[in-house]
Structure formats: C-alpha cells, structure tokens
Amino acid sequence: FTIATDPLRIIFLIAGVFFYFKSLLILYYTHFKLTSGNKDEPVQKYLLIFGVLLSVIIQEMFRFAYYRLLKKANEGFKSINPDETAPSMRLLAYVSGLGFGIMSGVFSFVNTLSDSLGPGTVGIHGDSPQFFLNSAFMTLVIILLHVFWGIVFFDGCEKKKWYILLIVLLTHLLVSAQTFLSPHYGINLVSAYIIMVLMGIWAFFVAGGSCRSLKLCLLCQDKDFLLYNQRSR
C-alpha cells in the first residue's frame, strides 16, 4: 500500500529486486564453480559457510551500488526539474530495502518449497520437526530486516558515517551465519527477532520517527497520515 500508488516507487522497487537478484546470480556462479569439483562432505560444509559469508558481502556491495545509483538519479532529477520535488533518500532507502527483502523472501521460500518436495527426511536425522514453521518465521524476519538495513544503510551513506555500514554488515553476517553457530532453530529465531526489533527501532528514528509521532499514529490523530490515506483512496 505504501508503494503501489506511486509509479516512481514501483520502478525503484523493481530496480531493488533486480539488484538483489543480480547479487544472487553472481553468488550462484561463484559457489557452483567452487563446489562442482568437491564431493567431500566436510569440504562441502566449509564451502557452504564461505558461500553464505560471500553472499552477505556481495549483497551489501550491491546495496551500496544501488545507493550510488539512486543518489546520481536524484541529483539528475533535481537538475532537470528544479521546480519538482525529488523523492527523499529516506523514502528511496525504504523502497530499496523492501525490494531487497521481497527478493530475499522469494528466494528463501523457493528453497523451503524445494525441501518440501522430498525425500521426506526432515526430522529423521535430528532435524527439528518444526523446520517449515521456523523457516516461515525466519523468512519474515529477513524481509523486515532488509527493509530496516536499507534505511539505516542509506542514512549512514548520507551522513558518511561508515561505521554504520559496518554494523549493518556485521548484523547481516550474524543473522545469516547463526545457523552454523547453533543447530537449535528456536535459539536462532529468538536472536534474529531481537536483532530485528533493535534494527527496527533504529530505522524508525533514522527515518524521522519520534515517540510523539508514533503515539499520534496509533491514536489515529496524525493529520498528515490521515490526509495521505484520504488522497490515496
């Protein structure tokens, strides 16, 4: 609902999806080249861990590249149409983060569906019988985290606070690699949700939110929010 009413936001959303998909293609090609000649199980495990770490780094590199592209496009838009109001980088950060999150969720969902096709081994070799339920909740966490990471990441780039980019990278690595650190799905899910809540609070205030605006919105007293909804209808 926050995207579909604006054609420009839809374009930026699709571009974000494309950038994330491009990073997956590069990762798939690299990982396939590394694992195609190795059949040893321990080696395969270490290559999988390396693939996850490489995936996170590539995704964040493409996030930065997308930020640079949007920054240039915004500057070009202002120079061509100085009288028109260009989209804010905060809005573009949200849209790009949502694009990354949607593609990440689709990729995770497809992987889970491929596991559900068989053979029926989930739970037999010590796996959790709640594998699919945990996968669904983890997919939701990753989608929301990409939205929050996008907002915080773009804010760090705008303010040239590079340590923020490092925090985003490290939390992304932690969430992605925690399945290798602990085999317990419940612990991984709880820790991922804690990181999501903390990043969500950070992104809320970075995007211009405040305790007062949150209270007005929850009480349906935010005039700007209500007027926006009326215009959308």
Salt bridges, closest charged atoms under 4 A:
ASP6 OD2 - ARG9 NE 3.43
GLU60 OE1 - ARG63 NE 2.88
GLU60 OE2 - HIS172 ND1 2.62
ASP155 OD1 - LYS159 NZ 3.44
GLU158 OE2 - LYS71 NZ 2.93
